[in-house]
């Protein structure tokens, strides 16, 4: 074992020392090749696959259902009801696998490291691709369902660890922009799945290839991620490797002067030693975690209960009302919806460090409230038998809603949760938040057809109600984290203060140097 591991405290300054502005670097850090490579590899290898898995089943569904009919014959005839159940299961088990993947991500990311956890997770991505690829040869629809569970697990682990990894390797002035690439890769994954499914791999001989494509991105991550260092914060806080953390910082920032960043990490590490190790259950027992925990849960639940997946589901029907006899126009409009999602997420990356996190949540949520109200009005006033102006109002509202979602509520919850927690509880908090996201997605997807069947065009009033709650919560509870260090953000949530105003953590360890 290296000496820097054995005697970490001996190499650290007094953790109670003050940090003065004169200690800070004179200029903001820029984007480096190593950070860019790590961002590209992890988001394409994990975040992209989450989006791809979300959107890939729409186009090839007739071919896959025909395969279900053929494959099921060993059990007897497949009734329409049974086929509907099997197809609903195929779609929904992706969320179930994702929720369990998010649960496993915290120990995986803590024990193996952020980079190590992402690398080992590719086993599940490749296994899912193999299950899809050989399902037709094996004449087994069960392999597709199992593959969806495995792919969901892979995506659940990936989209939990990637935002943490990106937050921990980024300089604070670029943390939001780099973190938003996670959501950008998700939107690109959805768009690529739509384009390939509609225009390229849309035959009964190629749908298996369409489903198996994500395995190739897992292989690319296995090839290129080893070129990037482990998270410096994980090396210091979990691996107790001061020397390795410093070398990783030098690589990621492309400079030998990492004094301020190292001091920031040491201070964060010193504060963590004043509290016990934190798992998911531990998040509920410390009063200092109460506010960030509520923010994390509500932001991810609000993202899904905004009805974004319902909007995507209903968009095709709106396009069919506008072009009832033009299937190509409907298909292009559907792909256009995904393209808008991608383009606006790119804009979000460019403005997040100027606009901040809170503003990119609050104002877009208010815009989504407006557009859901207008969609409700337009759908009720439109005449489905003819083309009228209300059809185009509906179209504009769908696009407006997607613009609002993509600029903030889509990417920011992942960035925010990674920022408002210290190193110790961060993986557990991200794991819990992403689980909430998966289960909320599952509930919305499962309930939407029934809600739509019951109240029709008034369905979006349900989502408008949740948007109002989320906007209200954002205004009163969500802080701005732009250009703040992790320690400054975490300190703002602590509820215990001594009479001198110095922050004091619960369960103080009397001797930090024994860590």
Steps between C-alpha positions, in 0.01 A plus 500: 500500500627844408623732771249766398225257592648408834573851621254716317436733794870573538502648150194716562488854626303577813139437392383787714717747309320786326505533124551854380410644161870557440544121496267459205624474141503833320296370208229247429596154385442410138381183331787254453539205264491252789174639639352508149602137437361381835174687436463361148581141594281480811196678356503301176570177685232543768270804462453443126399141565234609749343725236538237229331237715216742573422573135601185313180293525260743332590446132565123493204409723298331216794275408576412861136421573488274192804322641320463834211334316732255326716427802205450735358206299684246720261605777195511274321782321578854610184699567479874446468560874807288578698678228405837648615381843830368362563821308417720800735283706776538241472879519458536877765256625760743365402740780503220759850395398606865506371552853699202629803619305477837672481321836816303422687804367587645840703202630645436154616860467635514854687169499629484144525873436306711252715392206530142625126472555423625148750257350366190680143607419566445129468127563125553532484714184674232295285223654183690407621539142575127478154413632338723237731385222443127550130514596377439144749217444387338826134568415456645850294810575602449864856603408373841389315556828803389703722716279282803580544436872878465462523810279291691753734391781798613291337837430401542866859455618636717219273804536560497876880492488561717191365829648708439814813427297453808280438725802811370677740545205372844392628840613222683680460763226422224245320251722150581376593508131691172520227338709234595246673279243345208689151614399620593151619143443162371621316715246741395224437137593124548462546678167740239359262220600215681322701570183644148471167339585300703249739552210769229512448183704125482447456150354422161646862397434671794670305576820729266695800710394313814607452362851858370530682820393561628859744215560740669260509814716580286806800360313614853408488603866709197595759606241524874571401567864822338634685793336338735756597522870268405783302776671747703712240543774441127519873433514537737793180433690445128442839361400703727733745554216622859518775452243260335254242776552759768425618320185139461382435872555812588300380278215146634499596868531812476281707705744750431776344769721203329664559652845156654545308197370701270726434725801130501417498120484695466825259729681204301371673178605572638846135591551394151392709348777276671752208278404443128461492325163166551327283253314152553360333445839746739663367783286180499708663515845721811485317830529769672292389283207131583531480793259733364228318165521162665445641704211654193336181294521262776395711611202517151351136420574396837358699436183299185421160612634528802273361261237791517259458138393127554459574799277724285283231232493221742405708698249455236228122517536513879465710464185246250364224757555697757301598258221236223511593369155873563500686232694842629391427845641400342832824301509715804421317706760560227759873501424488881504376482857811305598721740303358802685570322827866458400548855369353670805706281735810626315382856568459407866867396511600840363291709742496301825809667645354844430134440579562275799319185612206657684397728213519218247260302717249760613424689177479190277263336750278809474519475120400133512196595712395748233544254215313215673209741554507604134524139381190417703309789344619423147419128518149576618433763234660320204271317258657157429307474173671798336821697506444815703726758670468328837694202365796728438460661840527149647815437295658827614414421863661157479818653361489780758456251781799294380714815471421591861573149624828464310643835611481422872274237663653229280872545580514709819368246758795269426748788527339642813492176699867437423584849631303530825654197675844447646724214389379251763121500446513608132477148344220393735308824432540467125397134521181584690419793269539296183287223653227759557544606136464142372198414714330831415561424132351155552189640672440764232548250218272245663222742595495731198289276270239461774495873580475582131217251456311648795533875442633528143638840405479616863783260586756780498324680782631221724856575392440875530411443867833325564684771306344765725615310809851460362528868399378606845754268665783627278429862586505447875744212549760468224821705547736629233819292477671673208873570553500363856732234638352176631591607854324837465185331369497230768570756774185692407286199595651436844262579780742480796700817567692611805464848652795634303328407174743221419337198343499185707414153365304238691701215655836680501808283482744628763807418296485551124863391463412144601289459184 
